[in-house]
Amino acid sequence: MSRVWRLHTKPKVSVKNKLEDKIVNEFRNRKIVAVGWTLREDIYNELTNDEKIRLEKSEVLIKNDFEKYKKIIEENTYETIKGEKKIFFNGKVNVNLIRLNDLKKDDLIWIRSKGKYYLGRVTEKSHYLYAYRDSEKNSGILKLGINNQFTDIEWYEIGSESDIPGRILIAFYQKGTLIEIDEKSVLDISQIMYNKKDNYYKITNKIVNNKENFYDLLSPSDCEDLLYFYLYYKYKYVAIPSTNKINTQNYEFEMLDPENRNEKIFIQVKNGHSKGANLYLENFKKTDGIVYLLTTDGNIYNTKNSKKVIQIDFKQNYEFEEIGSTKNNKKIYAINPEVLYEFAKKAYEDESILMPQSILQWFEYLE
């Protein structure tokens, strides 16, 4: 079964040489995916000239043999100018290199650069290549820090952030150079999007139209917009644009009730499955207004230290439930994500309902 990966494309060497913006072009032009940890990094500059020559001869033998690379890292010691005995990378092969060499035919890899996102497919010809490239023609490989390569990748430009499913965007927020996104909905949508290139994967090009898949497709910003347009549709609440600031804490933006302009309304939204999707009532106690909380697949707790989840029993089509209050006795509500999902479906069919295309576009992939 195919898998989906996300790769950050900023090796330390490329950052040091201020060449990180050139990485993705190299990937596409050479039809590769690559990571650093070349044997010209780490302790290389500490070695004696004789040891450098010994290492460079070993590099020629590695080429298409990852096991030989591992042997140099795990077993070989080298003498430094100071007369010390040292090993590369503390004798441990980096886990990202192991993952790189675990790529299989038809796996998919997401990368991004300068606001553009690309999707690569591992082909039947793909294989490991240690490309140190001392020749003048290929000397840029060393400066870019992309020596450990996997070859024969078919790349396809997908688009900008607004074209990318939310669960994949979230993967780019996570640490780790190369990580697997081990979720079926991500595999399905990635194959569907790659199929726009050459219809390679023999699939239906649709995924099940349910709440879980829908929210996996939405970005965090899409979820904020969805809740806002729902509240606008139901109560005519209007956002105050100046309150939508990146450094705003504990809420996304402030809204006004047209029937009582002195009544402030705040929302906070979390989309995803990780701990980062959880919300905590203590963060909203000092808020001077009504609060609406939405987490699409997380939990709501009283405090960050609490292990007990606030139990919310949403009845069918029940839009929200009161779960607490602020110090000024303003109500705090939990929003039912199922209701918002049904509202989005309704808006897809009914053009009279205001809804951004960034949200509606994902129904094209839902059957």
C-alpha positions in Angstrom: 0.0 0.0 0.0 1.2 3.5 -0.9 2.2 5.9 1.8 2.3 9.7 2.0 5.3 11.7 3.3 6.0 15.3 4.1 9.6 16.7 3.6 11.0 20.0 4.9 13.5 21.2 2.3 16.0 23.3 4.3 19.1 21.3 5.0 21.5 23.0 7.5 24.2 23.3 4.8 21.8 25.1 2.4 20.7 27.5 5.1 24.3 28.2 6.0 25.0 29.0 2.3 21.8 30.9 1.9 20.7 28.5 -0.9 17.6 27.0 0.7 15.3 28.6 -1.9 17.1 26.7 -4.6 16.4 23.2 -3.2 13.0 22.6 -4.7 14.2 23.6 -8.2 17.1 21.1 -7.8 14.6 18.4 -6.8 12.4 19.0 -9.8 15.2 19.5 -12.3 17.1 16.4 -11.1 13.9 14.4 -10.4 15.1 13.6 -6.9 14.1 13.9 -3.3 17.0 14.4 -0.9 18.3 15.1 2.6 21.6 16.2 4.0 24.0 14.4 6.5 26.7 14.2 3.9 30.2 12.9 5.0 31.5 16.4 4.2 29.6 17.7 7.2 30.0 17.1 10.9 33.7 16.2 11.7 35.0 16.4 8.2 36.9 19.7 8.7 38.5 18.4 11.8 40.2 15.4 10.0 43.8 15.2 9.0 44.5 15.4 5.2 45.2 11.6 5.1 41.9 10.9 6.8 40.0 13.2 4.4 41.5 11.3 1.5 40.6 8.0 3.0 37.0 9.2 3.5 36.7 10.6 0.0 37.8 7.2 -1.4 35.1 5.6 0.7 32.5 8.0 -0.7 33.1 6.7 -4.2 32.2 3.2 -3.0 29.0 4.3 -1.4 27.2 5.7 -4.4 24.2 3.3 -4.7 24.8 1.4 -1.4 23.2 2.8 1.7 24.5 -0.1 3.8 28.1 1.1 3.1 27.1 4.7 4.2 25.7 3.2 7.4 28.9 1.2 8.0 31.0 4.4 7.8 28.8 6.1 10.3 28.4 3.2 12.7 31.8 1.5 12.6 34.6 3.7 11.2 36.6 6.1 13.4 38.8 8.9 12.0 41.8 10.8 13.3 41.5 14.5 13.8 44.2 17.2 13.5 44.3 17.2 17.3 45.1 13.5 17.4 41.6 12.5 18.6 39.6 9.6 17.4 36.1 10.6 16.3 33.1 9.1 14.5 30.6 10.8 12.3 27.2 11.9 13.7 28.0 10.2 17.1 27.8 6.8 15.3 24.1 7.0 14.5 22.5 7.1 11.1 19.9 9.9 11.1 16.3 8.6 11.3 15.4 10.8 8.3 17.9 9.0 6.1 16.5 5.6 7.2 13.0 6.9 6.2 14.3 8.1 2.9 15.6 4.7 2.1 12.3 3.1 3.1 10.5 4.9 0.3 8.6 2.4 -1.9 7.2 2.5 -5.4 4.1 4.7 -5.7 4.7 6.5 -2.3 3.9 10.2 -2.5 6.0 13.1 -1.0 4.8 16.6 -0.3 7.2 19.5 -0.4 6.9 23.3 -0.5 8.9 26.4 -1.5 8.0 30.1 -1.8 4.3 29.5 -1.2 4.1 26.7 -3.8 3.4 23.0 -3.0 4.6 20.1 -5.0 3.7 16.4 -4.9 6.2 13.7 -6.0 5.7 10.1 -6.8 8.3 7.4 -6.2 8.7 5.3 -9.4 9.8 1.8 -10.2 13.3 3.2 -11.1 13.7 5.1 -7.9 16.8 4.2 -5.8 19.3 5.5 -3.3 22.2 7.6 -4.5 24.9 9.1 -2.5 25.8 12.2 -4.6 28.8 14.0 -3.2 29.8 15.2 -6.7 33.3 16.7 -6.5 33.3 17.7 -10.1 33.0 21.4 -11.0 29.7 20.7 -12.8 28.0 19.3 -9.7 29.8 21.1 -7.0 26.5 22.8 -6.0 25.3 19.5 -4.5 27.7 20.0 -1.5 26.6 23.6 -1.0 23.0 22.6 -1.1 23.4 19.8 1.4 21.3 17.3 -0.7 23.8 14.5 -1.0 21.6 11.6 0.2 19.1 11.3 -2.6 16.3 9.1 -3.9 16.2 9.2 -7.7 13.6 9.2 -10.5 10.8 11.1 -8.7 7.9 12.3 -10.8 7.1 15.8 -9.6 3.8 17.7 -10.0 3.1 21.3 -8.9 -0.2 21.3 -7.0 -0.6 25.0 -6.2 -0.6 27.6 -3.4 -1.8 27.1 0.2 -5.5 27.6 -0.7 -5.2 24.5 -3.0 -3.8 22.2 -0.3 -5.9 20.0 2.0 -5.8 21.1 5.6 -4.4 17.9 7.1 -1.4 18.2 4.7 -0.9 21.9 5.7 -0.8 20.9 9.3 1.9 18.4 8.6 4.1 21.2 7.4 3.7 22.9 10.8 5.2 19.8 12.5 8.8 19.2 13.3 10.9 16.5 11.7 12.6 16.6 8.3 10.8 13.7 6.8 7.6 12.3 8.3 4.9 10.0 7.2 1.3 11.3 7.3 -0.3 8.0 8.2 -4.0 8.6 7.6 -6.2 7.1 4.9 -7.9 10.3 4.0 -4.5 11.9 3.3 -3.5 9.0 1.1 -6.8 9.2 -0.8 -6.8 12.9 -1.4 -3.0 12.9 -2.3 -3.6 10.2 -5.0 -6.6 12.1 -6.3 -4.6 15.3 -6.6 -1.6 13.6 -8.2 -4.0 12.0 -10.8 -4.6 15.5 -12.2 -1.2 15.1 -13.7 -1.6 11.8 -15.5 -4.4 9.7 -13.9 -1.8 7.3 -12.7 -3.6 5.8 -9.7 -6.5 3.6 -10.6 -9.0 5.0 -8.1 -12.4 6.7 -8.1 -11.0 10.2 -7.5 -13.6 10.7 -4.8 -13.6 10.1 -1.0 -16.4 9.4 1.3 -18.5 12.5 2.1 -18.4 12.5 5.9 -17.5 14.8 8.7 -14.0 13.4 9.4 -12.9 13.6 5.7 -14.4 17.1 5.3 -12.5 18.5 8.3 -9.3 16.8 7.1 -9.6 18.8 3.9 -10.1 22.1 5.6 -7.2 24.3 6.8 -7.3 25.9 10.2 -8.2 29.2 8.5 -11.0 27.5 6.6 -12.5 26.3 9.9 -12.4 29.8 11.3 -14.2 31.1 8.2 -16.8 28.2 8.4 -17.7 29.1 12.0 -17.9 32.8 11.2 -20.2 32.4 8.2 -22.4 30.0 10.2 -22.8 32.6 13.0 -23.4 35.3 10.3 -26.0 33.2 8.6 -27.8 32.3 11.9 -27.4 35.6 13.9 -26.0 38.2 11.5 -22.9 38.6 13.7 -20.3 40.7 11.9 -16.5 40.5 12.2 -14.4 43.5 13.2 -11.5 43.2 10.7 -9.0 45.0 12.9 -9.3 42.4 15.6 -8.1 39.6 13.3 -4.4 39.8 14.1 -1.8 37.1 14.2 -0.7 37.9 17.7 -4.2 38.0 19.1 -4.3 35.6 22.0 -7.1 33.1 22.8 -9.5 34.1 20.0 -9.4 34.4 16.3 -11.3 37.7 16.0 -14.1 39.8 17.6 -17.6 40.1 16.3 -20.6 42.4 16.9 -24.2 41.5 17.3 -26.3 43.8 15.0 -29.1 43.9 17.6 -26.8 44.9 20.4 -23.5 46.5 19.3 -22.2 46.6 22.8 -22.2 42.8 23.0 -18.9 41.4 22.0 -18.6 37.9 20.6 -15.3 35.9 20.3 -14.5 32.6 18.7 -11.6 30.1 19.0 -11.1 27.3 16.5 -8.9 24.2 16.5 -8.8 21.8 13.6 -7.0 18.4 13.7 -6.3 15.3 15.8 -3.3 16.1 17.9 -3.0 17.7 21.4 -2.8 21.0 19.6 -6.5 20.6 18.8 -7.5 20.8 22.5 -9.1 23.8 24.1 -9.0 25.0 27.8 -11.7 27.0 29.5 -9.2 28.8 31.8 -7.9 30.6 28.7 -11.3 32.4 28.2 -12.3 33.3 31.8 -11.0 36.9 31.4 -12.6 37.4 28.0 -15.1 40.3 28.0 -17.8 38.8 25.8 -19.6 35.7 24.7 -17.3 32.9 23.5 -17.8 30.2 20.9 -15.3 27.3 20.9 -14.9 24.8 18.1 -12.6 21.8 18.0 -13.2 19.5 15.1 -11.6 16.4 16.7 -10.0 17.5 20.0 -11.2 17.9 23.5 -12.2 20.7 25.8 -10.8 20.8 29.4 -11.2 23.2 32.3 -7.5 23.7 32.7 -4.3 22.7 30.9 -3.3 20.4 33.8 -6.7 18.7 33.9 -6.9 15.2 32.5 -10.7 15.2 32.7 -12.5 16.1 29.5 -15.6 18.3 29.7 -18.4 16.0 28.6 -20.5 17.6 25.8 -23.6 15.7 24.7 -24.6 17.3 21.4 -28.1 16.2 20.4 -28.8 15.7 16.7 -28.8 19.1 15.0 -28.1 20.8 18.3 -25.8 23.6 17.3 -24.0 24.4 20.6 -23.9 23.7 24.3 -23.2 26.0 27.2 -20.1 24.7 29.0 -19.0 27.6 31.2 -18.9 31.3 31.8 -16.4 34.1 32.0 -15.6 36.2 35.1 -18.1 38.8 33.8 -20.7 36.1 33.6 -20.7 35.9 29.8 -21.5 32.5 28.4 -19.0 30.1 26.9 -20.4 27.7 24.3 -19.0 24.6 22.5 -20.0 24.4 18.9 -21.2 21.1 17.4 -18.8 20.3 14.4 -21.5 18.1 12.9 -23.8 21.0 12.5 -21.2 23.1 10.8 -20.4 20.2 8.4 -24.1 20.0 7.5 -24.3 23.7 7.1 -21.3 23.6 4.7 -23.1 20.9 2.6 -26.2 23.0 2.5 -24.1 26.0 1.3 -22.6 23.9 -1.4 -26.0 23.2 -2.9 -27.6 26.7 -2.1 -25.8 29.6 -3.7 -27.8 32.1 -1.7 -25.8 31.1 1.4 -22.5 33.1 1.7 -19.5 30.7 1.9 -15.9 31.1 0.6 -14.8 29.0 -2.3 -11.8 27.9 -0.3 -14.3 25.8 1.7 -16.7 24.8 -1.0 -14.0 23.5 -3.4 -13.4 20.4 -1.3 -16.9 19.0 -2.0 -15.7 18.3 -5.5 -13.6 15.5 -3.9 -16.3 14.2 -1.7 -18.8 11.7 -3.1 
